[in-house]
Amino acid sequence: MLEVAAVMGAKVLERFPAGAPRGSWPAEEYAARRRAEGQPAAVVMDLKSDAFLVVVPARDED
């Protein structure tokens, strides 16, 4: 997970396995809740770990 954050310059908030049931989008739902709170959350796929990551841009103080 640190590799993804370092390459993207992003902080990983949460990770979700890619094998969610059909029609279920837990990473997208989590990111939508973060965006509703004012965080610029996005979902990216980490192919190496086969997981969806919810990330936000890293801040200088992080």
Phi and psi restraints in degrees (value plus and minus 20) as a CYANA .aco file:
   2 LEU   PHI     -83.5   -43.5
   2 LEU   PSI     -55.5   -15.5
   3 GLU   PHI     -79.6   -39.6
   3 GLU   PSI     -65.7   -25.7
   4 VAL   PHI     -82.1   -42.1
   4 VAL   PSI     -66.7   -26.7
   5 ALA   PHI     -82.7   -42.7
   5 ALA   PSI     -61.3   -21.3
   6 ALA   PHI     -86.5   -46.5
   6 ALA   PSI     -62.7   -22.7
   7 VAL   PHI     -88.4   -48.4
   7 VAL   PSI     -61.1   -21.1
   8 MET   PHI    -104.8   -64.8
   8 MET   PSI     -34.9     5.1
   9 GLY   PHI      45.3    85.3
   9 GLY   PSI      19.5    59.5
  10 ALA   PHI    -151.6  -111.6
  10 ALA   PSI     137.3   177.3
  11 LYS   PHI    -121.8   -81.8
  11 LYS   PSI     109.7   149.7
  12 VAL   PHI    -105.4   -65.4
  12 VAL   PSI     100.3   140.3
  13 LEU   PHI    -105.6   -65.6
  13 LEU   PSI     -60.3   -20.3
  14 GLU   PHI    -179.2  -139.2
  14 GLU   PSI     135.8   175.8
  15 ARG   PHI    -148.5  -108.5
  15 ARG   PSI     125.1   165.1
  16 PHE   PHI    -153.5  -113.5
  16 PHE   PSI     114.5   154.5
  17 PRO   PHI     -80.3   -40.3
  17 PRO   PSI     126.3   166.3
  18 ALA   PHI     -92.3   -52.3
  18 ALA   PSI     -32.7     7.3
  19 GLY   PHI    -110.2   -70.2
  19 GLY   PSI      17.4    57.4
  20 ALA   PHI     -85.4   -45.4
  20 ALA   PSI     133.3   173.3
  21 PRO   PHI     -79.2   -39.2
  21 PRO   PSI     130.3   170.3
  22 ARG   PHI     -74.4   -34.4
  22 ARG   PSI     112.7   152.7
  23 GLY   PHI      66.0   106.0
  23 GLY   PSI     -22.0    18.0
  24 SER   PHI    -125.2   -85.2
  24 SER   PSI     109.8   149.8
  25 TRP   PHI    -148.7  -108.7
  25 TRP   PSI      45.4    85.4
  26 PRO   PHI     -80.8   -40.8
  26 PRO   PSI     -56.9   -16.9
  27 ALA   PHI     -86.7   -46.7
  27 ALA   PSI     -63.0   -23.0
  28 GLU   PHI     -85.0   -45.0
  28 GLU   PSI     -59.6   -19.6
  29 GLU   PHI     -85.5   -45.5
  29 GLU   PSI     -62.3   -22.3
  30 TYR   PHI     -83.2   -43.2
  30 TYR   PSI     -65.1   -25.1
  31 ALA   PHI     -82.6   -42.6
  31 ALA   PSI     -59.3   -19.3
  32 ALA   PHI     -82.7   -42.7
  32 ALA   PSI     -59.7   -19.7
  33 ARG   PHI     -85.4   -45.4
  33 ARG   PSI     -59.7   -19.7
  34 ARG   PHI     -85.0   -45.0
  34 ARG   PSI     -61.5   -21.5
  35 ARG   PHI     -83.9   -43.9
  35 ARG   PSI     -57.2   -17.2
  36 ALA   PHI     -83.3   -43.3
  36 ALA   PSI     -46.3    -6.3
  37 GLU   PHI    -106.5   -66.5
  37 GLU   PSI     -22.1    17.9
  38 GLY   PHI      79.4   119.4
  38 GLY   PSI     -16.3    23.7
  39 GLN   PHI    -109.7   -69.7
  39 GLN   PSI     118.0   158.0
  40 PRO   PHI    -100.6   -60.6
  40 PRO   PSI      42.0    82.0
  41 ALA   PHI     -96.7   -56.7
  41 ALA   PSI     123.5   163.5
  42 ALA   PHI    -157.6  -117.6
  42 ALA   PSI     136.8   176.8
  43 VAL   PHI    -126.9   -86.9
  43 VAL   PSI     110.9   150.9
  44 VAL   PHI    -149.1  -109.1
  44 VAL   PSI     136.4   176.4
  45 MET   PHI    -120.8   -80.8
  45 MET   PSI     108.2   148.2
  46 ASP   PHI    -119.5   -79.5
  46 ASP   PSI      80.4   120.4
  47 LEU   PHI     -84.3   -44.3
  47 LEU   PSI     -54.5   -14.5
  48 LYS   PHI     -81.6   -41.6
  48 LYS   PSI     -61.3   -21.3
  49 SER   PHI    -119.9   -79.9
  49 SER   PSI     -20.4    19.6
  50 ASP   PHI      33.9    73.9
  50 ASP   PSI      32.3    72.3
  51 ALA   PHI    -161.2  -121.2
  51 ALA   PSI     132.9   172.9
  52 PHE   PHI    -113.3   -73.3
  52 PHE   PSI     113.1   153.1
  53 LEU   PHI    -132.7   -92.7
  53 LEU   PSI     117.1   157.1
  54 VAL   PHI    -118.5   -78.5
  54 VAL   PSI      99.7   139.7
  55 VAL   PHI    -145.6  -105.6
  55 VAL   PSI     137.2   177.2
  56 VAL   PHI    -151.2  -111.2
  56 VAL   PSI     132.6   172.6
  57 PRO   PHI     -77.4   -37.4
  57 PRO   PSI     118.2   158.2
  58 ALA   PHI     -90.2   -50.2
  58 ALA   PSI     119.6   159.6
  59 ARG   PHI    -116.6   -76.6
  59 ARG   PSI     138.6   178.6
  60 ASP   PHI     -79.5   -39.5
  60 ASP   PSI     -55.8   -15.8
  61 GLU   PHI    -100.9   -60.9
  61 GLU   PSI     -26.5    13.5
